[in-house]
Amino acid sequence: MLYAIISTDIPHSLEKRMAARPDHLARLVRLKDEGRLVLAGPHPAVDSNDPGDAGFSGSLVVAEFDSLQAAEQWAAADPYQAAGVYASLLVKPFKRVLP
């Protein structure tokens, strides 16, 4: 089943986010290579694809996991979580309708 992993960053998370980004991306690439990743990306803190120093306000990952518990465990092990980037993390079942 698909799950949406929705995170909210702490204020001024950009430095911590950039430091943990290579490890964070490596995990996402593994999901992609396994054919389980639907989409992933950050929420810019301002209305721009390149928010500069404004940074990001959180992230969204939609991926396939065997269970809600498996998705929660994967999310809890995210390098951004370990680095203190996230203020909160929510994992919810997701039903893809389109496209």
OpenMM code with the backbone's topology and positions (N, CA, C; nanometers):
from openmm import Vec3, app, unit

residues = "MET LEU TYR ALA ILE ILE SER THR ASP ILE PRO HIS SER LEU GLU LYS ARG MET ALA ALA ARG PRO ASP HIS LEU ALA ARG LEU VAL ARG LEU LYS ASP GLU GLY ARG LEU VAL LEU ALA GLY PRO HIS PRO ALA VAL ASP SER ASN ASP PRO GLY ASP ALA GLY PHE SER GLY SER LEU VAL VAL ALA GLU PHE ASP SER LEU GLN ALA ALA GLU GLN TRP ALA ALA ALA ASP PRO TYR GLN ALA ALA GLY VAL TYR ALA SER LEU LEU VAL LYS PRO PHE LYS ARG VAL LEU PRO".split()
positions = [
    Vec3(0.0840, -0.1183, 0.0000),
    Vec3(0.0000, 0.0000, 0.0000),
    Vec3(0.0885, 0.1246, 0.0000),
    Vec3(0.0324, 0.2334, -0.0504),
    Vec3(0.1053, 0.3596, -0.0499),
    Vec3(0.0832, 0.4335, 0.0814),
    Vec3(0.1866, 0.5092, 0.1205),
    Vec3(0.1809, 0.5918, 0.2412),
    Vec3(0.2408, 0.7277, 0.2098),
    Vec3(0.1793, 0.8322, 0.2666),
    Vec3(0.2316, 0.9679, 0.2571),
    Vec3(0.3060, 0.9975, 0.3865),
    Vec3(0.4294, 1.0396, 0.3718),
    Vec3(0.5123, 1.0797, 0.4851),
    Vec3(0.5258, 1.2308, 0.4755),
    Vec3(0.4642, 1.2994, 0.5707),
    Vec3(0.4548, 1.4452, 0.5665),
    Vec3(0.5307, 1.5009, 0.6864),
    Vec3(0.6322, 1.5794, 0.6577),
    Vec3(0.7135, 1.6349, 0.7666),
    Vec3(0.7017, 1.7862, 0.7680),
    Vec3(0.7223, 1.8422, 0.8850),
    Vec3(0.7304, 1.9863, 0.9028),
    Vec3(0.8660, 2.0161, 0.9659),
    Vec3(0.9395, 2.1086, 0.9062),
    Vec3(1.0722, 2.1447, 0.9557),
    Vec3(1.0647, 2.2358, 1.0775),
    Vec3(1.1716, 2.2337, 1.1555),
    Vec3(1.1913, 2.3338, 1.2594),
    Vec3(1.2187, 2.4669, 1.1897),
    Vec3(1.2021, 2.5798, 1.2563),
    Vec3(1.2415, 2.7076, 1.1951),
    Vec3(1.3914, 2.7079, 1.1638),
    Vec3(1.4273, 2.7683, 1.0525),
    Vec3(1.5676, 2.7865, 1.0135),
    Vec3(1.6419, 2.6531, 1.0064),
    Vec3(1.5824, 2.5570, 0.9376),
    Vec3(1.6377, 2.4213, 0.9295),
    Vec3(1.7409, 2.4033, 0.8186),
    Vec3(1.7619, 2.5036, 0.7355),
    Vec3(1.8391, 2.4856, 0.6125),
    Vec3(1.9789, 2.4278, 0.6361),
    Vec3(2.0518, 2.4782, 0.7332),
    Vec3(2.1880, 2.4280, 0.7566),
    Vec3(2.1856, 2.2796, 0.7953),
    Vec3(2.0984, 2.2422, 0.8854),
    Vec3(2.0869, 2.1016, 0.9253),
    Vec3(2.0402, 2.0155, 0.8089),
    Vec3(1.9471, 2.0688, 0.7311),
    Vec3(1.8934, 1.9971, 0.6156),
    Vec3(2.0039, 1.9690, 0.5141),
    Vec3(2.0839, 2.0691, 0.4830),
    Vec3(2.1897, 2.0515, 0.3833),
    Vec3(2.2961, 1.9516, 0.4308),
    Vec3(2.3259, 1.9521, 0.5592),
    Vec3(2.4262, 1.8598, 0.6130),
    Vec3(2.3802, 1.7146, 0.6024),
    Vec3(2.2511, 1.6894, 0.6213),
    Vec3(2.1987, 1.5527, 0.6195),
    Vec3(2.1464, 1.5107, 0.4818),
    Vec3(2.1448, 1.6023, 0.3864),
    Vec3(2.0825, 1.5770, 0.2561),
    Vec3(2.1413, 1.4580, 0.1810),
    Vec3(2.2730, 1.4387, 0.1716),
    Vec3(2.3234, 1.3237, 0.0951),
    Vec3(2.2698, 1.1895, 0.1469),
    Vec3(2.2662, 1.1705, 0.2768),
    Vec3(2.2153, 1.0457, 0.3336),
    Vec3(2.0640, 1.0337, 0.3128),
    Vec3(1.9937, 1.1446, 0.3258),
    Vec3(1.8490, 1.1463, 0.3025),
    Vec3(1.8186, 1.1054, 0.1584),
    Vec3(1.8892, 1.1650, 0.0634),
    Vec3(1.8660, 1.1330, -0.0780),
    Vec3(1.9028, 0.9886, -0.1111),
    Vec3(2.0074, 0.9361, -0.0494),
    Vec3(2.0483, 0.7978, -0.0746),
    Vec3(1.9363, 0.7002, -0.0393),
    Vec3(1.8652, 0.7265, 0.0707),
    Vec3(1.7531, 0.6398, 0.1092),
    Vec3(1.6401, 0.6488, 0.0077),
    Vec3(1.6150, 0.7687, -0.0432),
    Vec3(1.5096, 0.7862, -0.1429),
    Vec3(1.5465, 0.7170, -0.2738),
    Vec3(1.6730, 0.7234, -0.3109),
    Vec3(1.7185, 0.6552, -0.4326),
    Vec3(1.6990, 0.5045, -0.4183),
    Vec3(1.7259, 0.4505, -0.3003),
    Vec3(1.7026, 0.3068, -0.2782),
    Vec3(1.5551, 0.2715, -0.2986),
    Vec3(1.4648, 0.3542, -0.2434),
    Vec3(1.3217, 0.3303, -0.2652),
    Vec3(1.2878, 0.3357, -0.4139),
    Vec3(1.3447, 0.4323, -0.4843),
    Vec3(1.3214, 0.4468, -0.6285),
    Vec3(1.3718, 0.3242, -0.7027),
    Vec3(1.4924, 0.2810, -0.6705),
    Vec3(1.5511, 0.1650, -0.7375),
    Vec3(1.4710, 0.0378, -0.7121),
    Vec3(1.4037, 0.0314, -0.5979),
    Vec3(1.3182, -0.0829, -0.5636),
    Vec3(1.1794, -0.0713, -0.6281),
    Vec3(1.1524, 0.0405, -0.6966),
    Vec3(1.0240, 0.0614, -0.7608),
    Vec3(0.9127, 0.0983, -0.6641),
    Vec3(0.9487, 0.1492, -0.5468),
    Vec3(0.8500, 0.1787, -0.4430),
    Vec3(0.8214, 0.3274, -0.4254),
    Vec3(0.9011, 0.4144, -0.4841),
    Vec3(0.8857, 0.5585, -0.4665),
    Vec3(0.7932, 0.6155, -0.5729),
    Vec3(0.6886, 0.6863, -0.5293),
    Vec3(0.5979, 0.7541, -0.6211),
    Vec3(0.6468, 0.8962, -0.6443),
    Vec3(0.6762, 0.9682, -0.5348),
    Vec3(0.7304, 1.1037, -0.5453),
    Vec3(0.7909, 1.1444, -0.4129),
    Vec3(0.8789, 1.2415, -0.4202),
    Vec3(0.9422, 1.2942, -0.2994),
    Vec3(0.9945, 1.4336, -0.3280),
    Vec3(0.9858, 1.5194, -0.2276),
    Vec3(1.0422, 1.6527, -0.2431),
    Vec3(1.0103, 1.7410, -0.1248),
    Vec3(1.0810, 1.8536, -0.1183),
    Vec3(1.0617, 1.9479, -0.0087),
    Vec3(0.9543, 2.0511, -0.0415),
    Vec3(0.9046, 2.1147, 0.0630),
    Vec3(0.8130, 2.2283, 0.0504),
    Vec3(0.8959, 2.3558, 0.0691),
    Vec3(0.9179, 2.4342, -0.0378),
    Vec3(0.9901, 2.5600, -0.0202),
    Vec3(0.9174, 2.6503, 0.0793),
    Vec3(0.9933, 2.7215, 0.1595),
    Vec3(0.9355, 2.8104, 0.2610),
    Vec3(0.8747, 2.9366, 0.1999),
    Vec3(0.9098, 2.9644, 0.0751),
    Vec3(0.8539, 3.0781, 0.0014),
    Vec3(0.8063, 3.0277, -0.1342),
    Vec3(0.7319, 3.1090, -0.2054),
    Vec3(0.6733, 3.0699, -0.3335),
    Vec3(0.7780, 3.0753, -0.4444),
    Vec3(0.8698, 2.9782, -0.4413),
    Vec3(0.9776, 2.9740, -0.5394),
    Vec3(1.0376, 2.8341, -0.5419),
    Vec3(1.0758, 2.7880, -0.6607),
    Vec3(1.1463, 2.6602, -0.6711),
    Vec3(1.2849, 2.6674, -0.6085),
    Vec3(1.3408, 2.7871, -0.6021),
    Vec3(1.4720, 2.8074, -0.5399),
    Vec3(1.4551, 2.9082, -0.4264),
    Vec3(1.4235, 2.8590, -0.3064),
    Vec3(1.3923, 2.9514, -0.1971),
    Vec3(1.5134, 3.0181, -0.1335),
    Vec3(1.6338, 2.9831, -0.1775),
    Vec3(1.7535, 3.0461, -0.1233),
    Vec3(1.7621, 3.0293, 0.0270),
    Vec3(1.7993, 3.1365, 0.0961),
    Vec3(1.8172, 3.1314, 0.2416),
    Vec3(1.6872, 3.1077, 0.3182),
    Vec3(1.5714, 3.1255, 0.2527),
    Vec3(1.4439, 3.0993, 0.3194),
    Vec3(1.4295, 2.9505, 0.3512),
    Vec3(1.4931, 2.8677, 0.2694),
    Vec3(1.4941, 2.7240, 0.2955),
    Vec3(1.3606, 2.6572, 0.2700),
    Vec3(1.3322, 2.5585, 0.3521),
    Vec3(1.2159, 2.4728, 0.3302),
    Vec3(1.1349, 2.4602, 0.4588),
    Vec3(1.0061, 2.4339, 0.4423),
    Vec3(0.9175, 2.4219, 0.5583),
    Vec3(0.8822, 2.2773, 0.5903),
    Vec3(0.9270, 2.1844, 0.5077),
    Vec3(0.8981, 2.0434, 0.5303),
    Vec3(0.9196, 1.9635, 0.4041),
    Vec3(0.8700, 1.8394, 0.4060),
    Vec3(0.8879, 1.7486, 0.2932),
    Vec3(0.7675, 1.6577, 0.2780),
    Vec3(0.7562, 1.5986, 0.1590),
    Vec3(0.6535, 1.4991, 0.1305),
    Vec3(0.7190, 1.3825, 0.0582),
    Vec3(0.6913, 1.2622, 0.1057),
    Vec3(0.7331, 1.1393, 0.0387),
    Vec3(0.6089, 1.0536, 0.0251),
    Vec3(0.5846, 1.0025, -0.0940),
    Vec3(0.4789, 0.9035, -0.1149),
    Vec3(0.5472, 0.7793, -0.1692),
    Vec3(0.5325, 0.6686, -0.0951),
    Vec3(0.6019, 0.5459, -0.1326),
    Vec3(0.5233, 0.4242, -0.0855),
    Vec3(0.5590, 0.3110, -0.1406),
    Vec3(0.4943, 0.1850, -0.1056),
    Vec3(0.5688, 0.1166, 0.0084),
    Vec3(0.4924, 0.0726, 0.1073),
    Vec3(0.5455, -0.0042, 0.2195),
    Vec3(0.4499, -0.1191, 0.2475),
    Vec3(0.4972, -0.2201, 0.3186),
    Vec3(0.4147, -0.3365, 0.3502),
    Vec3(0.3048, -0.3050, 0.4505),
    Vec3(0.3263, -0.2025, 0.5326),
    Vec3(0.2293, -0.1691, 0.6370),
    Vec3(0.2533, -0.0270, 0.6859),
    Vec3(0.1567, 0.0247, 0.7596),
    Vec3(0.1729, 0.1556, 0.8220),
    Vec3(0.2918, 0.1532, 0.9175),
    Vec3(0.3053, 0.0454, 0.9934),
    Vec3(0.4170, 0.0346, 1.0873),
    Vec3(0.5509, 0.0386, 1.0132),
    Vec3(0.5607, -0.0293, 0.8988),
    Vec3(0.6852, -0.0278, 0.8214),
    Vec3(0.7153, 0.1129, 0.7701),
    Vec3(0.6124, 0.1840, 0.7251),
    Vec3(0.6309, 0.3215, 0.6769),
    Vec3(0.6744, 0.4121, 0.7912),
    Vec3(0.6127, 0.3953, 0.9076),
    Vec3(0.6504, 0.4760, 1.0245),
    Vec3(0.7937, 0.4486, 1.0669),
    Vec3(0.8351, 0.3240, 1.0624),
    Vec3(0.9726, 0.2898, 1.0994),
    Vec3(1.0716, 0.3487, 1.0002),
    Vec3(1.0381, 0.3425, 0.8712),
    Vec3(1.1263, 0.3992, 0.7691),
    Vec3(1.1385, 0.5504, 0.7906),
    Vec3(1.0264, 0.6164, 0.8142),
    Vec3(1.0268, 0.7612, 0.8345),
    Vec3(1.1055, 0.7996, 0.9595),
    Vec3(1.0911, 0.7232, 1.0653),
    Vec3(1.1610, 0.7538, 1.1908),
    Vec3(1.3119, 0.7423, 1.1759),
    Vec3(1.3577, 0.6625, 1.0800),
    Vec3(1.5013, 0.6434, 1.0586),
    Vec3(1.5597, 0.7412, 0.9565),
    Vec3(1.4814, 0.8372, 0.9112),
    Vec3(1.5283, 0.9340, 0.8120),
    Vec3(1.6429, 1.0167, 0.8706),
    Vec3(1.7493, 1.0380, 0.7937),
    Vec3(1.8595, 1.1216, 0.8420),
    Vec3(1.8167, 1.2632, 0.8807),
    Vec3(1.7143, 1.3180, 0.8176),
    Vec3(1.6649, 1.4491, 0.8578),
    Vec3(1.6061, 1.4428, 0.9986),
    Vec3(1.5407, 1.3340, 1.0308),
    Vec3(1.4857, 1.3171, 1.1655),
    Vec3(1.6000, 1.3114, 1.2667),
    Vec3(1.7017, 1.2327, 1.2361),
    Vec3(1.8164, 1.2183, 1.3263),
    Vec3(1.8925, 1.3501, 1.3429),
    Vec3(1.8953, 1.4316, 1.2374),
    Vec3(1.9688, 1.5581, 1.2413),
    Vec3(1.8893, 1.6713, 1.3068),
    Vec3(1.7650, 1.6445, 1.3446),
    Vec3(1.6844, 1.7479, 1.4086),
    Vec3(1.6218, 1.8462, 1.3121),
    Vec3(1.6081, 1.8081, 1.1852),
    Vec3(1.5466, 1.8953, 1.0852),
    Vec3(1.3956, 1.9038, 1.1066),
    Vec3(1.3338, 1.7925, 1.1411),
    Vec3(1.1884, 1.7859, 1.1499),
    Vec3(1.1374, 1.8228, 1.2881),
    Vec3(1.0377, 1.9094, 1.2910),
    Vec3(0.9648, 1.9398, 1.4140),
    Vec3(0.8551, 1.8369, 1.4357),
    Vec3(0.7983, 1.7869, 1.3244),
    Vec3(0.6937, 1.6850, 1.3330),
    Vec3(0.6970, 1.5973, 1.2085),
    Vec3(0.6421, 1.4786, 1.2253),
    Vec3(0.6414, 1.3792, 1.1189),
    Vec3(0.5090, 1.3045, 1.1260),
    Vec3(0.4382, 1.2962, 1.0139),
    Vec3(0.3088, 1.2298, 1.0073),
    Vec3(0.3136, 1.1277, 0.8946),
    Vec3(0.2701, 1.0061, 0.9217),
    Vec3(0.2638, 0.9011, 0.8206),
    Vec3(0.1177, 0.8572, 0.8093),
    Vec3(0.0646, 0.8618, 0.6859),
    Vec3(-0.0754, 0.8299, 0.6639),
    Vec3(-0.0889, 0.7397, 0.5419),
    Vec3(-0.1851, 0.6461, 0.5436),
    Vec3(-0.2139, 0.5711, 0.4223),
    Vec3(-0.2552, 0.6684, 0.3111),
    Vec3(-0.2212, 0.6313, 0.1881),
    Vec3(-0.2483, 0.7174, 0.0725),
    Vec3(-0.3072, 0.6331, -0.0389),
    Vec3(-0.4185, 0.6768, -0.0949),
    Vec3(-0.4789, 0.6082, -0.2068),
    Vec3(-0.4612, 0.6924, -0.3319),
    Vec3(-0.3844, 0.6411, -0.4248),
    Vec3(-0.3607, 0.7130, -0.5508),
    Vec3(-0.4831, 0.6984, -0.6402),
    Vec3(-0.5327, 0.8119, -0.6877),
    Vec3(-0.6466, 0.8122, -0.7778),
    Vec3(-0.6029, 0.8559, -0.9180),
    Vec3(-0.5261, 0.9611, -0.9286),
    Vec3(-0.4779, 1.0135, -1.0569),
    Vec3(-0.3293, 1.0442, -1.0471),
    Vec3(-0.2531, 1.0474, -1.1475),
    Vec3(-0.2877, 0.9958, -1.2795),
    Vec3(-0.2855, 0.8460, -1.2812),
] * unit.nanometer
topology = app.Topology()
chain = topology.addChain("A")
for resn in residues:
    res = topology.addResidue(resn, chain)
    for name in ("N", "CA", "C"):
        topology.addAtom(name, app.Element.getBySymbol(name[0]), res)
